[in-house]
Structures are given as C-alpha cells and as structure tokens.
Amino acid sequence: MKLTNDSYTILISTKNFTERYFRDKKGWLKISARGNKFRMTAEQVLNHLLPALAGLKSGIIVKIEHKED
C-alpha cells in the first residue's frame, strides 16, 4: 500500500460546492468548484484544510480519498 502524499485526494465541501486538492508531479493542485486549477504550496493547502478540521467554519465537510496506482 502506497502512503505518500500523491496517493491522496482531499475534498472540502459544503452543501453547495466541493473543492479538490491533490499532489501531482509538479506539486499541489486545487480544483475549484467551478473547475479552475490553481497551483499551491503545501503550506497553502494546510491553510485551507486546518480551519475546516478545527471546526472553525460550520457546515464544512472534509473527506480524504486514498488511491492506488
């Protein structure tokens, strides 16, 4: 089982939208609810993820998907 950063997809959702974060060969990539792509650093991903995990924003659902190559 591969447990590296590039084997996970992070989904941050509300009832109206879902954003996807994953790591590819070039680094972290965010796919917005409208389908726009944004390159991100690992620190920027954490800045989006940690408030949701801490429960600071109500109605936010975080889901992590594992994928095998």
N, CA and C atoms as an extended XYZ file, in Angstrom:
207
Properties=species:S:1:pos:R:3:atomname:S:1:resname:S:1:resid:I:1 pbc="F F F"
N         0.850       -1.176        0.000 N   MET     1
C         0.000        0.000        0.000 CA  MET     1
C         0.892        1.234        0.000 C   MET     1
N         0.646        2.138       -0.929 N   LYS     2
C         1.411        3.366       -1.064 CA  LYS     2
C         0.775        4.447       -0.190 C   LYS     2
N         1.563        5.050        0.708 N   LEU     3
C         1.031        6.041        1.634 CA  LEU     3
C         1.711        7.400        1.487 C   LEU     3
N         2.098        7.760        0.276 N   THR     4
C         2.740        9.045        0.039 CA  THR     4
C         1.693       10.108       -0.282 C   THR     4
N         2.110       11.379       -0.247 N   ASN     5
C         1.181       12.496       -0.480 CA  ASN     5
C         0.433       12.383       -1.798 C   ASN     5
N         1.087       11.858       -2.825 N   ASP     6
C         0.440       11.803       -4.139 CA  ASP     6
C        -0.571       10.676       -4.276 C   ASP     6
N        -0.808        9.921       -3.214 N   SER     7
C        -1.815        8.861       -3.282 CA  SER     7
C        -3.116        9.250       -2.570 C   SER     7
N        -3.271       10.547       -2.267 N   TYR     8
C        -4.477       11.026       -1.589 CA  TYR     8
C        -5.109       12.184       -2.349 C   TYR     8
N        -6.431       12.282       -2.242 N   THR     9
C        -7.173       13.440       -2.723 CA  THR     9
C        -7.960       13.977       -1.537 C   THR     9
N        -7.869       15.278       -1.310 N   ILE    10
C        -8.583       15.935       -0.215 CA  ILE    10
C        -9.784       16.650       -0.813 C   ILE    10
N       -10.960       16.390       -0.274 N   LEU    11
C       -12.200       17.034       -0.720 CA  LEU    11
C       -12.739       17.899        0.418 C   LEU    11
N       -12.917       19.177        0.153 N   ILE    12
C       -13.516       20.091        1.123 CA  ILE    12
C       -14.838       20.555        0.522 C   ILE    12
N       -15.936       20.281        1.243 N   SER    13
C       -17.266       20.500        0.682 CA  SER    13
C       -18.179       21.249        1.634 C   SER    13
N       -19.171       21.899        1.040 N   THR    14
C       -20.356       22.378        1.743 CA  THR    14
C       -21.533       21.769        0.995 C   THR    14
N       -22.735       22.206        1.312 N   LYS    15
C       -23.877       21.667        0.579 CA  LYS    15
C       -23.932       22.212       -0.850 C   LYS    15
N       -23.173       23.285       -1.137 N   ASN    16
C       -23.240       23.923       -2.449 CA  ASN    16
C       -22.030       23.706       -3.354 C   ASN    16
N       -20.881       23.346       -2.806 N   PHE    17
C       -19.690       23.211       -3.636 CA  PHE    17
C       -18.709       22.198       -3.060 C   PHE    17
N       -17.771       21.758       -3.892 N   THR    18
C       -16.685       20.876       -3.474 CA  THR    18
C       -15.402       21.336       -4.145 C   THR    18
N       -14.341       21.442       -3.352 N   GLU    19
C       -13.012       21.736       -3.872 CA  GLU    19
C       -12.150       20.506       -3.686 C   GLU    19
N       -11.290       20.223       -4.657 N   ARG    20
C       -10.411       19.057       -4.613 CA  ARG    20
C        -8.965       19.529       -4.542 C   ARG    20
N        -8.178       18.860       -3.712 N   TYR    21
C        -6.756       19.139       -3.581 CA  TYR    21
C        -6.017       17.820       -3.752 C   TYR    21
N        -4.996       17.816       -4.590 N   PHE    22
C        -4.182       16.613       -4.741 CA  PHE    22
C        -2.791       16.984       -5.200 C   PHE    22
N        -1.883       16.054       -5.065 N   ARG    23
C        -0.491       16.278       -5.429 CA  ARG    23
C        -0.177       15.504       -6.699 C   ARG    23
N         0.432       16.187       -7.664 N   ASP    24
C         0.897       15.534       -8.883 CA  ASP    24
C         2.403       15.721       -8.981 C   ASP    24
N         2.974       15.484      -10.143 N   LYS    25
C         4.424       15.561      -10.307 CA  LYS    25
C         4.979       16.964      -10.090 C   LYS    25
N         4.176       17.989      -10.348 N   LYS    26
C         4.640       19.372      -10.219 CA  LYS    26
C         4.395       19.972       -8.842 C   LYS    26
N         3.569       19.342       -8.020 N   GLY    27
C         3.249       19.857       -6.689 CA  GLY    27
C         1.757       19.761       -6.420 C   GLY    27
N         1.290       20.565       -5.473 N   TRP    28
C        -0.115       20.541       -5.086 CA  TRP    28
C        -0.964       21.321       -6.079 C   TRP    28
N        -2.166       20.792       -6.324 N   LEU    29
C        -3.100       21.404       -7.261 CA  LEU    29
C        -4.478       21.452       -6.615 C   LEU    29
N        -5.133       22.610       -6.736 N   LYS    30
C        -6.506       22.781       -6.261 CA  LYS    30
C        -7.404       22.881       -7.477 C   LYS    30
N        -8.499       22.126       -7.463 N   ILE    31
C        -9.547       22.245       -8.476 CA  ILE    31
C       -10.738       22.881       -7.768 C   ILE    31
N       -11.083       24.089       -8.171 N   SER    32
C       -12.169       24.806       -7.508 CA  SER    32
C       -13.518       24.223       -7.893 C   SER    32
N       -14.553       24.723       -7.245 N   ALA    33
C       -15.916       24.270       -7.529 CA  ALA    33
C       -16.317       24.571       -8.971 C   ALA    33
N       -15.739       25.589       -9.569 N   ARG    34
C       -16.039       25.942      -10.959 CA  ARG    34
C       -15.108       25.257      -11.951 C   ARG    34
N       -14.179       24.445      -11.461 N   GLY    35
C       -13.283       23.714      -12.342 CA  GLY    35
C       -11.975       24.422      -12.646 C   GLY    35
N       -11.747       25.580      -12.032 N   ASN    36
C       -10.488       26.288      -12.228 CA  ASN    36
C        -9.360       25.581      -11.490 C   ASN    36
N        -8.155       25.630      -12.050 N   LYS    37
C        -6.996       24.962      -11.459 CA  LYS    37
C        -6.031       25.993      -10.901 C   LYS    37
N        -5.546       25.719       -9.693 N   PHE    38
C        -4.610       26.606       -9.025 CA  PHE    38
C        -3.462       25.787       -8.449 C   PHE    38
N        -2.229       26.169       -8.753 N   ARG    39
C        -1.061       25.563       -8.133 CA  ARG    39
C        -0.933       26.111       -6.722 C   ARG    39
N        -0.548       25.255       -5.778 N   MET    40
C        -0.440       25.663       -4.384 CA  MET    40
C         0.804       25.058       -3.761 C   MET    40
N         1.288       25.710       -2.711 N   THR    41
C         2.336       25.126       -1.897 CA  THR    41
C         1.670       24.254       -0.830 C   THR    41
N         2.457       23.427       -0.180 N   ALA    42
C         1.920       22.592        0.903 CA  ALA    42
C         1.372       23.462        2.028 C   ALA    42
N         2.014       24.589        2.290 N   GLU    43
C         1.548       25.490        3.338 CA  GLU    43
C         0.186       26.082        2.989 C   GLU    43
N        -0.034       26.413        1.729 N   GLN    44
C        -1.328       26.944        1.316 CA  GLN    44
C        -2.428       25.893        1.457 C   GLN    44
N        -2.115       24.637        1.149 N   VAL    45
C        -3.098       23.560        1.323 CA  VAL    45
C        -3.469       23.447        2.797 C   VAL    45
N        -2.473       23.482        3.673 N   LEU    46
C        -2.762       23.417        5.115 CA  LEU    46
C        -3.588       24.615        5.579 C   LEU    46
N        -3.334       25.797        5.025 N   ASN    47
C        -4.111       26.979        5.399 CA  ASN    47
C        -5.580       26.836        5.017 C   ASN    47
N        -5.888       26.061        3.998 N   HIS    48
C        -7.277       25.796        3.617 CA  HIS    48
C        -7.863       24.664        4.460 C   HIS    48
N        -7.048       23.679        4.774 N   LEU    49
C        -7.516       22.461        5.426 CA  LEU    49
C        -7.691       22.596        6.940 C   LEU    49
N        -6.748       23.228        7.617 N   LEU    50
C        -6.767       23.257        9.079 CA  LEU    50
C        -7.978       23.952        9.686 C   LEU    50
N        -8.439       25.099        9.183 N   PRO    51
C        -9.653       25.689        9.773 CA  PRO    51
C       -10.873       24.770        9.661 C   PRO    51
N       -10.971       24.047        8.552 N   ALA    52
C       -12.092       23.113        8.385 CA  ALA    52
C       -11.984       21.971        9.386 C   ALA    52
N       -10.785       21.441        9.581 N   LEU    53
C       -10.598       20.344       10.529 CA  LEU    53
C       -10.799       20.790       11.974 C   LEU    53
N       -10.459       22.033       12.272 N   ALA    54
C       -10.614       22.558       13.632 CA  ALA    54
C       -12.064       22.914       13.953 C   ALA    54
N       -12.929       22.876       12.958 N   GLY    55
C       -14.339       23.173       13.186 CA  GLY    55
C       -14.642       24.659       13.269 C   GLY    55
N       -13.743       25.493       12.759 N   LEU    56
C       -13.948       26.939       12.819 CA  LEU    56
C       -15.000       27.432       11.841 C   LEU    56
N       -15.257       26.660       10.823 N   LYS    57
C       -16.290       27.020        9.852 CA  LYS    57
C       -17.367       25.939        9.887 C   LYS    57
N       -18.590       26.325       10.188 N   SER    58
C       -19.660       25.336       10.279 CA  SER    58
C       -20.114       24.914        8.886 C   SER    58
N       -20.567       23.695        8.774 N   GLY    59
C       -21.088       23.194        7.510 CA  GLY    59
C       -20.036       22.719        6.535 C   GLY    59
N       -18.772       22.655        6.956 N   ILE    60
C       -17.687       22.200        6.086 CA  ILE    60
C       -17.453       20.708        6.331 C   ILE    60
N       -17.389       19.948        5.259 N   ILE    61
C       -17.127       18.510        5.324 CA  ILE    61
C       -15.791       18.244        4.649 C   ILE    61
N       -14.902       17.538        5.347 N   VAL    62
C       -13.600       17.175        4.796 CA  VAL    62
C       -13.570       15.667        4.603 C   VAL    62
N       -13.206       15.247        3.413 N   LYS    63
C       -13.109       13.828        3.097 CA  LYS    63
C       -11.757       13.588        2.430 C   LYS    63
N       -11.096       12.521        2.822 N   ILE    64
C        -9.811       12.148        2.239 CA  ILE    64
C       -10.002       10.817        1.512 C   ILE    64
N        -9.631       10.787        0.234 N   GLU    65
C        -9.720        9.556       -0.554 CA  GLU    65
C        -8.319        9.046       -0.844 C   GLU    65
N        -8.128        7.749       -0.687 N   HIS    66
C        -6.850        7.109       -0.999 CA  HIS    66
C        -6.978        6.431       -2.342 C   HIS    66
N        -5.951        6.567       -3.172 N   LYS    67
C        -5.986        5.912       -4.478 CA  LYS    67
C        -4.703        5.098       -4.666 C   LYS    67
N        -4.859        3.970       -5.270 N   GLU    68
C        -3.725        3.116       -5.634 CA  GLU    68
C        -3.391        3.335       -7.090 C   GLU    68
N        -2.126        3.308       -7.426 N   ASP    69
C        -1.725        3.461       -8.835 CA  ASP    69
C        -1.999        2.212       -9.624 C   ASP    69
